[in-house]
Amino acid sequence: MRLLISGGGTGGHIYPALALVEALKKRDPKAKVLYVGTKRGLESKIVPDAGIPLKTIEIQGFKRSFSLENFKTVYLFLKSVKDSKRIIRDFKPDVVVGTGGYVCGSVVYAAAKLNIPTLIHEQNSVSGVTNKFLSRYVSKIGICFPDVKQDFPKEKVVFTGNPRAQQVAGIKPNQTLEKYGLDPSRPTLLIFGGSRGAEKINQTALAAAKLFKDSQYQVLFVTGRVHYDKLIQQPEVKNVPANFIIQPYIPDMPQILPDIAAIVGRAGATSLAEITAIGIPSILVPSPYVTNDHQTKNALSLVNQKAAKLLKEEDMTAERLFTDIDELMSNKQLRDDMANNAKKAGVPDAADKLLDVLRDISKK
């Protein structure tokens, strides 16, 4: 198979794409892959680092309010469609996939106009603007949350799950926690606000740290590199107990997940794919700063299956955070039940499901 894939802007669009490529290479070592992104997006570094060829186009998103910049956006879209058609003709893909972000808008649209089989993958419970636009033109639409199917033509929708889940599903418990000064034999709670960290989660967790002093479990608090230097200088750090470990970043986060008893974190699509693939109970604090509040809707999909608890950022205080954590960490039966429910919600073979769809549409 010759696969052209596009997605960018955030890790939530890029990592599922990389997971799909990894699964394709395992299934078909001779497969050829080309990634199309932008020079400014995260993909410009992440994709080459993964050893995948990258071509770039110039494009930008629309401003939601009236702006003269939107005239430039239209111009760049039309130009990028032309550039995408050239890239597609040169590479000659069997199928083209878009995983989200405005960069894939012109790429997938161009492919559809060239009558190349196309698929978009929507990771969230609320569709993005680009995917809504593309849904009229693509062959199939892969989704991860049942609720989002109402945003698309129903005859095109296929429930696949998030390919990132398959990457982590096979990871077994290991001794990685020792590297961070933790005891692998004790239950461990992970507090993690995403790769860049989350200011509100960080400040609340630090304020709550002293409350964990007599807990029988331990806490791994990952701040994100952006916030670490400033946070570690705060006076409260002096009162952090020995069972509360602060780290700026975990380079291979999935590797530690099988040894984590519970998680406090955001409700991004990639995070939820990972924790459901392994089966980890969670306290989810959705980001209020994302489009259409989609993280709350993501979180509720697990809350409704009794796999997670919801803690709104506006309601989060040090005392409330500690109480919610302690209730969960002090009740192993509750954690086990939530873990089983989380695993039932997961799709550990999501990448294979998506590859099967690509194989079917590329043969038509």
HELIX and SHEET records of a PDB file:
HELIX    1   1 GLY A   11  ARG A   27  1                                  17    
HELIX    2   2 GLU A   43  ASP A   49  1                                   7    
HELIX    3   3 GLU A   69  PHE A   91  1                                  23    
HELIX    4   4 VAL A  103  LYS A  113  1                                  11    
HELIX    5   5 VAL A  129  LEU A  134  1                                   6    
HELIX    6   6 PRO A  146  ASP A  151  5                                   6    
HELIX    7   7 LYS A  154  LYS A  156  5                                   3    
HELIX    8   8 ARG A  164  ALA A  169  1                                   6    
HELIX    9   9 THR A  176  TYR A  180  5                                   5    
HELIX   10  10 GLU A  199  ALA A  208  1                                  10    
HELIX   11  11 ALA A  209  PHE A  212  5                                   4    
HELIX   12  12 ARG A  225  LEU A  231  1                                   7    
HELIX   13  13 PRO A  235  ASN A  239  5                                   5    
HELIX   14  14 MET A  253  ILE A  256  1                                   4    
HELIX   15  15 LEU A  257  ASP A  259  5                                   3    
HELIX   16  16 ALA A  269  ILE A  278  1                                  10    
HELIX   17  17 THR A  291  ASP A  293  5                                   3    
HELIX   18  18 HIS A  294  VAL A  303  1                                  10    
HELIX   19  19 GLU A  313  ASP A  315  5                                   3    
HELIX   20  20 ALA A  318  MET A  329  1                                  12    
HELIX   21  21 LYS A  332  ALA A  345  1                                  14    
HELIX   22  22 ALA A  350  LYS A  363  1                                  14    
SHEET    1   A 7 LEU A  54  THR A  56  0                                        
SHEET    2   A 7 LYS A  32  GLY A  37  1                                        
SHEET    3   A 7 ARG A   2  SER A   6  1                                        
SHEET    4   A 7 VAL A  95  GLY A  98  1                                        
SHEET    5   A 7 THR A 118  GLU A 122  1                                        
SHEET    6   A 7 LYS A 140  ILE A 143  1                                        
SHEET    7   A 7 VAL A 157  PHE A 159  1                                        
SHEET    1   B 6 PHE A 244  GLN A 247  0                                        
SHEET    2   B 6 GLN A 218  VAL A 222  1                                        
SHEET    3   B 6 THR A 188  PHE A 192  1                                        
SHEET    4   B 6 ALA A 262  GLY A 265  1                                        
SHEET    5   B 6 SER A 282  LEU A 284  1                                        
SHEET    6   B 6 ALA A 308  LEU A 310  1                                        
END                                                                             
